[in-house]
Every structure is written in structure tokens, then in C-alpha cells.
Amino acid sequence: MVRTLTRLCLLLAALALVACAGRPELPPAQLDPLATSPEGPLYRIGPGDRLQIFVWENPELSANIPVRPDGRINSPLVEDLKAAGRHPTELARDLEAELSRYLQNPVVTVIVSGFVGQPDEQIRVVGEAAQPQALLYRERMTLLDVMIAVGGLTEFAAGNRAQLIREVDGERREQRVRLNDLVRGGDISADVAMRPGDILIIPESWL
């Protein structure tokens, strides 16, 4: 009986090693090329962002407005101008071009005061997080940062069965991550670098 149990344990261990070898690990945070890049990408405005538009010496044309779900904005004298996907400076130049029909040499500044971002620049967290939500990716963001932002795990979470879904070269790939070890056990080796567009799925425990 003891010999049978020993063989069964060895077999299960071998299967686990084969499964781990067949699934590539995500790069650790310090090796992520996005995290080590000296200059991050410029912020692109997304639907749901809130914009403060200042028109120099024309306060009546200044406004604090949201970007509509279709990615466009309405501001004084300007209707249905595309904002999503533009950098704030690009949008300011677009507004100056529109306002130049009414003003001489308008000077516009656009400030993003409420950040949502483009969908492909978000990290979406679903399942057994305390506060499931879509987060705006930040430079050097790691899995630990994400878990802090969503308030950690619920008591019913199966954290070590969580899946990180990432698009690589146009193909979606899945990788299991160890959230219990990271959040509750303090195992920093379970931390991984995040990328824009990542999806983190946290399942419910079976027990």
C-alpha cells in the first residue's frame, strides 16, 4: 500500500512538472521592456475621460467636459470633435483650428482631469477581487499594484488559480498567477509585470 501511494505521488509530481514546462512563464517585473523603457508612451484620451479646456483670454469658451462613449466632445462653438485616441496637445491644436473660424489666433490648452484611457491601455480585473474594475495602465505597473488598486481578494477567491490573459503577437495567451502567495503570503516572486490590455480573471474557490 505504501509503495503504491509513493508511486502515485511521483506520478502526480511528474505530471505537474510537465504541465509547468509546457506553459511559459510571464516575465518578472524587472525584466519587462515596458517597465525599463526610459520614456513611456504619451497618454491617449479615451471615452469617459474628463477634459478641462482653457481658451486663452476667452473664459466663456473654456469648459470642463466629458468625452462621450463615441469618443467625441462638444465644447462652446465646437461640436462633435473627435477626442478619443488623440494626445491632449493634439486635441488642443484641433480645437485651435476649429476656433480660428471665430477667433484670431486662439490659444488652447487641454488638461485631462479624469483618466479612463483607451480600452487597449486598460487592465481589466474580473471575478473575486474586492473591487473588480478596469484600471488605467501605468508605467512599471506590476500585479501587486493591480491587487492594491482593486482592494485585494475576497474571502471566496481562489487566488492561486487566477489567470492572466495577454495578447502577444496577435494571439491571446493565458498564464496562471499566484495571487494567494503574492497578496496573503507576501511572496514577491509571484509578482509579474503588467502590460496594457491585460485581463486578470480571479475564480471562486471550489470549497
N, C-alpha and C positions, 0 to 999 in steps of 0.2 A: 504493500500500500504506500509506504514512504517512497519507494523507488518510483512508483507511478506518478505520485504528486510532484516529485523532483523533475521528472521528465516533462510533465505538463507545464511547470513553471519555466523551464528552459525553453520550451516551445513558444510560450507566450512572450518571453523576453526577446526571442529571435524575431518573432513577427513584429514586435514593436520597433526593433531596430531597422527592419526592412521598411516599415511604414515611414519612419523618420528619414531614412536615406532617400526615399523616393520623393520627398517634398522639400524643396529648397527653402532654407531659412530666409526671412526678410533681413535686410542689412541692419546692423546695430546703429543706434542714433548717430554715433560719432563718425560713421563711415558713409552716411547719406550724402551724395553730392549736392543735394539741395541745401542741406544743413551747413555744409562747409563753403558754399559759394560766398565770395566776399560781398556780392551785391545781389539782393533779392529782386524779383520781378516787380515792376510798377503795379500799383493797385488798379484793378479794373472795376468800374462801377457795375453793380448788379441790381436786378429788380428787388425792391424792398429797401434799398439804401435810402438814407435821408440826406439831402443836399442843402447846404447853405450857399446861396448865390448872392454875391455882392457886386453891384454895378457902381463903379466909382462916380461920386457926385450925383448919383441918381438913386437915392434911397427908396423912392417909390417903385423902382423896378427890381429892387433886391427882394429876395424871398427865401423862405425855408420850406422846401417841398420834398415829397417822396418820389421815388422812381416807381412808376406803375408796373404791374405784373408783365405788361408787354414791353418793358424796358424803355419807355418814353416818358418825357416830362412835359408839363405845361408851366410856363412862368409868364410874368407880365410881358405882353407883346410877342411872345413866342409860344407856339402851340405844337404839340406832337413832335418834339425834337428827340431823336434817339440818344439815349444816355448810356444804356447798358453796353458793356464791352469797351467803353471809352475810358481813358485816363482822365482824372479831374482837369488837368491842364488842357487836354484835347477838347473836352466839353466846354471849357471857358472860351477857347478860340472859336468853337462853333457858335456859341452864344454871341460873341462879339460880331461874327459875320452876320447873324440874323438881326441883331440890334442896330447894325450900321445902316440899315434901311431907314431907321428913325432918328439915330443919334450920330453925331460926328465923333469919330474915333472913340468908341466906347471901350472901357477897360473893365473886364470881368474877372472875378476870382471865384472859383468853386471849391468848397470845402466839404468833405464827406464827414458828417457828424454821427451817422448811424450806419454801422458796417454790417452788411449781409454778404455781398460779393457774388461773383458768378457761381453757378452750380458746380462747375468743374474746379473751383477753388475752395470748395467747402469739404469738410469732413463730417459725414453723417453717422450718427450713433443711434442704433435702434435696439429694442429689447430691454433687458433687465438692468438698465442704468437708472440711477436715481432721477435724472432729468434728461431723458432722450431728446436729442436736438441736432440741428445742423450747425456746425461751428465753422467760422472762417479760418482757413489755414493761416498759420503764422510761420515765419521763417524759423527754422530749428525746432519745430514742434515735434514732440515725441508722444508716445502712447500714454505716458504718465501725465503729461499736460492735458491730454484729452480727458482722462479719467477725473482729473481735478475739476475741469470745466463742467463735467456732467454730474458732479457730486458723488462719484464713486458708484459702487454696485448696490443693488437691492439685496435683501436677505435671501431672496429666492434665486439669485443669479448663479449660473454655472460658469464662473469666470474663466476657468481653465479650458473650457470648451468654446470660448469665443472665437469668432472667425473674422479675420481682416481681409477684405476683398479689395483688390487693387488692379487697375488696368496697366498692363505692361506691354508695349509694342502692339497696342490694339487688341490685346487678349486679356480677359478677366482671369485673375488668379486668386486662389484662396490660400490663406495661411492661418493655422491655429495660433492663437496668442494666449499667454498665461496671465490672465488678469488677476486671479486669486493670488498667485505668487507675487505679482507686482504690487497690488494695492493692499492686500491683507498681510502678506508675508514679507513685504519690503525687499523682495529680490530684484535688485536693479538690473540684473542680467536679463530679466524678462521684458525690459523696456526696448522699444524699437522706434525707429524714425518714421514719422508720418509723411505722407505726400498729399498734395491737393487731389481731391476726388476720391479719397479712401472711404470705404464703408466699413464700420465696425458693428458686427452683429453679436449680441450677448444673449445666449439662450437661457431658458429657465431650467433650474435643476430638476432632475427626474425624481428626486426624493423630497 
